[in-house]
Amino acid sequence: MWQWFFRLGSPKWFYELSGRWLPWLVVAMTVLLTIGIVWALLFVPADYQQGDTIRIMYVHVPVASISLACFPLMAVAGVITLVWKMKLADMVAKCAAPIGAWFTAVALATGAIWGQPIWGTWWAWDARLTSMLIQFFLLIGVIALRSAIESPDAAARACALLSVVGAINVPIIKYSVEWWNTLHQPASSFSMAEDSPFGPEIWVPLVIMIFAVYLFFVISLILSTRTEILVRERRSQWVVDLVAADKTQGA
Amino acid sequence: MFENLAFSSVTEFLQMGKYTFHVWSVYGLFAVFVTVNLYLPRAAHRQFIREQKRRALRDAQTAQPIEADEGRPDANGGE
């Protein structure tokens, strides 16, 4: 088991494995994203209260929920970096921060656009909204911290610590809608019953979109991690050979 | 399948009830978000390989005795 764990830490091994997986992940994401978007835009019935703004949910909810995966991922990678000094974990953590910042920003923006007609305001200092904004600033903080520290090892340790601390915000975001009774509604419970207000015709496309956006997050993270691997390992023989063997680019 | 469509005409679909701006700006933003986050890491990957190839070429050339390029350190493709 440990042998597998440490092999996973080898950047070369990850680079080769991810290169084989990427095309399949991209195909799966494209299929799910197409089905999800067509379903959400064309087939989901307009809500009796919210009208067609219900279609915003199919972008906002997947993006917002996956943005919450970022800090736990960075915290786990941070612990692996601190305990085992695994290079790959730090590369993943470094690449996850800007992607997480994008996800959080898009979740906030789509939430504001949805909130304007439904709540009558673009922004409120509601518990969920505020804790999401804090997540955004924490991610910007992690990115800034890394670029401020010159030594890569010290930067990796500092960012690992900040990621572990920042992960505390995630349960606060998750349960904010239950702990504080403010503007943002709690998560809806979906049901298989046909007569439920959240029947399958509402939540099946949502589940499809959540999977699609998850795949998008993973693909985007793999793509930037692969480049990060090449940059950090550029002096090792396998990267030199890989560059020399590349036929697609003229020098 | 098409009897379940939420709209009865293309105009109605484009209008999204009275929420034309809200719905389409969210989907537009999402399209930009997905495109940028797939394109940028790919572009960085290509850029890295291009730079490394250029560097390898430069190293190979400077390793040989320099004649015509003497005094012009940038002549081998410096950026």
Interface residues (C-beta under 8 A of the other chain):
Chain A: L33 I37 L41 L42 F43 V44 P45 A46 G51 D52 T53 R55 I56 V59 H60 V63 I99 W102 V106 A109 T110 I113 W114 Q116 P117 F216 I219 S220 L223 S224 R226 T227 L230 V231 R234 V239 V240 V243 A244 D246 Q249 A251
Chain B: N4 L5 A6 F7 F13 M16 G17 K18 Y19 H22 V23 S25 V26 Y27 L29 F30 F33 V34 V36 N37 L38 L40 P41 R42 A44 H45 R46 F48 I49 R50 Q52 K53 R54 A56 L57 G77
